[in-house]
Amino acid sequence: MNDREPNDEAAMTPSMRHLAAVLAASATLGIGASSADPLAARPAAQRADWSPIGGTVQRIITRMRQSLSHAQMLAMDRATVERFITDDDRSVLANRYWTFRVDAPATVSIMRHTGQEEPPFWLKTRGFKLTPLKVRSQEYEYEVWQKQFPAGSVGLGINCFNRHRVHYFVSVGPQGGGRQPRVTDIVPALHGQSVMRKGASMYHDWSDLTLVDVPKELDGQVLLPTIRGRAREAHFVGGFRQTALPSTLRPSGVALTWPDDPKTSVAIQWRTSPAAREGWVEWRRAGDRSWSRTEASNVMVADHRILNDPEVRLHTATLAGLRPDTAYEYRIGPVPAGPFESFRTAPAAGTSVSFVWLSDTHSKADTARLLERALLIDPGIAFAAITGDLVGTGQFRDDWDLFFAHTEAFAKRRPIVPTMGNHDTIDGLGADLFLSHFALPRNGARTIAPERSYAFTYANTLFVILDCTEDIAAQTGWLEGVLRSSNARWKLALFHFPPYSTDEDYPDIRQEWCTLFDRYHVDFVLSGHVHQLERSHPVRGGKVVSDPADGTIYLMTVSVGQGPGVTPPPPWAIVKTAPIVPVCHVIQINDRGAHLRAIDAAGKTWDELNVTKR
């Protein structure tokens, strides 16, 4: 295992995922009145239950903003935090962060990561005692703190005032020779419960991390798992940020996507400061004299830990009924970003497509240089596909500010085709900002949220975008239906976690999806995540075959520098390297064949492949 582990939302039920999104609003986006805030749609009486400490944290932040400069908030330490916490605040932070009821006298155990600098402030004052017991997972060691509670309510406190990602978890057992208590009324309900034993998972957002050493005194007790993202709910020390790109009245971060059929639709997205309450797009076919006008919808997005630009307005104008294979011009109003821009719709029927493929861009400036180089190699590139981890932290809006700044020169004329990665929905806190920034086809698997999976055909090629941070099996039926019904000459699948990799293992993807890739002959699978450049031989049924017509070629790319390092490829792979520089792939497809070329921003070729289609 490594620090690029999956954000395994597949372990979470749909209700857990919704609650995670609510917690994300509390932990990262704040408890502001915002149309993009999932709390805003819920009655105030419910919000206290769904985000137990959110109101208290927001009041503390408000007091800090009234008294401290931005520089002081950025340099905040524990002593500074304490100055702004009242006795009432302290009681909430120590007792209402995580609550439940037990129906019999109980011993409550807190498993605290031994790598945490200091225990949560409330442990000793609440009467918890450090025991000699130790609990271990594959990655971490935890010390055990215990306290006895009578039957009734149990309230626990925050993990810390910084963002110590390895959150504590809880077990509940009997007192003395008493019976095992039943645990009910857990708030937030996201936590749920399971059994404390070897092999159990303590984090919903990393289900592959399991317990390997459980003392016999705790074995069989009720286990209360959590998500690591909860560590951000009281994130004060190191928790405030400044965006390098504060919004203004002038549109910025302009990007195109396809919300429906690429032949007849396009969505134009941009951001402004909150004061720009309306926006529109004027558009026309290239060469026409008159303009049509489409009003834009907009939402407010708040991130109250960004000191210099806590709120922005995201605008989306969707153009429909366009003509295939047609050049259009557009301009954004009411305050223009500059001279009009242009785009071209997909052909009604075609025999070729070229695009640039990136992965793991992580908001880095290298993305702009890679896109620029790709266009120099092939000015006919139609779009950019990015297979996940577009940003470093999906709930940090300033990361998205950077991503769209780096992609704008490309994306204001050519669409982005994004795929969900674990960093885009990190620590179990949901993908609200990913989904807020992109208008995508809503034709994906109905078993998961819209726009997390989708499919489209461009010319002679089917593109299927899957969300491997969601339930894998839940998308299998939809995937088979899309592949079975398509008569496209080429078929590509794009998702973040690689089914075949030397660093990570995803047997569920191989079982659920790769069998369909074999059955319906998907030509290429494009992934990322492991920060390596890899390309397989044609693979079918988990075995190498000699002819691409009989198998699927699996590729990984990495658009942030990772190396240096070149290691011998495994038996199923032709190429395996960790390039020291970021790379992308220029992919050109026609009826006769496909050409795939991995390049860096200087134009150096790292890998090249030609496949003939018979």
Steps between C-alpha positions, in 0.01 A plus 500: 500500500608859447373853547316484167249250634148499357233714655281193518148637485398157377498403867235762570127462453316769300374655824855507635619675185231766540594554862863525397407783267327677787805458721711639217299820513580527869862393481611693196241721337366645823145540620428794274177577319592367160293342227784252454495410870323165556394624842312791350219277375436353846292651781711669764367259761661211312835664434616486862465122490669464162797722587536485878769767549469699177325802649748519787799483265356771278447733798862445607620581147287815496656623825846426363432696181383799704821512705784352297673595179531252218866453585413418861238247395737333259760472780251391765617265775319312776535786748337743256211260444439477875457877523187485288328200657242573767401257773184419306704435187733274692208299632362449148840404358558255786156338517290541185733412215405130505208374709311176551298310758574174680229286661726355771807612696784526252875534473579741216844466340661774291765374256735798454779499242835491678642735236271782609700772673271526801174335607168676437463776759194339660625146563657555841256764620210269415654223710636272229803297613787380285529119509790270403294363209605556138301457179669478160403521135725433200620861517446642849524430871237628744509537877180426692330744739202379701217628715194336652155643429161413647216404269382806309668766291870506411661808348851527357711790378703614201811328371725808521536868409728420207438258216637176638362276229522173695181549697417314821237228491295340776397167644226439754510202738343381824601591852628220718302185436202686356344450160611668179313832470294579192607824331228719346428861396846561355555862390622558237326191366780473245710313753290186527636197685663163445697244703840567655723219372792425272415587141250771597524840333503814711471759220210503255717693254783242509336161538815314390672618817405242762592397851779244528545496879207528742552429873280221634348751744345688206431214260131464412394839633293749300730691265407855405693594184526849353637690199838671506345820369343571837843617616434819302188605689700685766802567279636831629878451522618501140139498388474842338611575146519776243421454134758629257213582263223692677185542293389831346204625300682389186444135398796269559569129496296458183455136399289306254343160565247284321179476704337278236575393144834651382348551155225735617585643843764674705507653848707810575603546863676783678530663840465854631483679830161478678409852384456377142148371558420422138678390188432384148665376186448652158583256221476452125626281221837621379443752223144592599426862586227460762540356850275272706497536876478234773457594865731327745397330821724557801574371847694645789785292637642582843830393653526700821857394565614697195573835660523729199218361284266277702213503249479483122215471255515219244313561173391246239344571161382193309468527123278240335369434151836571339598371157751216476851565372449876518722781626337741745607826663394617844552777751413519870298785648431735656870570570696339217808297578655620178445454125258230392613137509412205280429129508399226259233234544568133434431359154167332429684198373873476481791268464758672720553672833806630679519606863750555778489280808637603839468361852583615852545864410466603867445870417860528379620758248654215295148436368506822297835415343391148412181622334695761306750239376221260403342766278833568333525131415138476382301824459195286417463370855129511585503474881704414809415192706630496860474170687469628855682697768447823314584678826693419815212545744155487350336701778746792475353754262836670454629175348222528241592867443847382397376211289277722287769767471741240362246350258318817387705571187410152375157448657337822380517354147502124554301302757635330808388138554562439873504175695467480879817421697554433868651845558195662340282340768762452771457370857135406456387862474326474166550660161283812517759732344580259217131473417437874543772595253406267212177457303522141379271246332240356734477169314711298743421221742179576689635313801741785578468879494462665157809626316738267683478252212399578144560403138515666160597417145731725302534411131585129491591461870300423814629655822373352828586691818470304824534602864715249684478699825136390505349152524664297219231232469224761497624627162550163334149463360503847349849443357390179331196670351713779354758262353239260365297770325796684343600436139800733523811368326718583803410476868689668786437489875638770731522483880752581770616177668693265268376140482854382424783663693805393694432748781126460566260209470136532399353151460144634517559713189650204317207279598219747430627708208792325332285197421273737306797659328589148381144415396438818301861565400590833652814607318666720763452563873647830619578546871735681737541506879831315541710787360674283247506464125389147422370317194391140487515238232153416370329320790198271499376301798796621700747350255720654233391442141702579190245689292334830607189377317469228766564705813496837674802724544517663844687828535591734785638851472611760755490875449702589809869411520557198721832325422770450429474129474474229240424148613464177305143468379289210631411217259181668381664838428721637226579836661536592865678816607464786743598800289664787687301743287124519443367327189179477302383297201399627159258241363396494135239252379361428155322206339827330410690534824600691813819685587580569865801709594611591855680834507632752750470878475827523306366262237711200598330169420491258795293228336332444164252244375329427169203263488346390170124441489390217272 
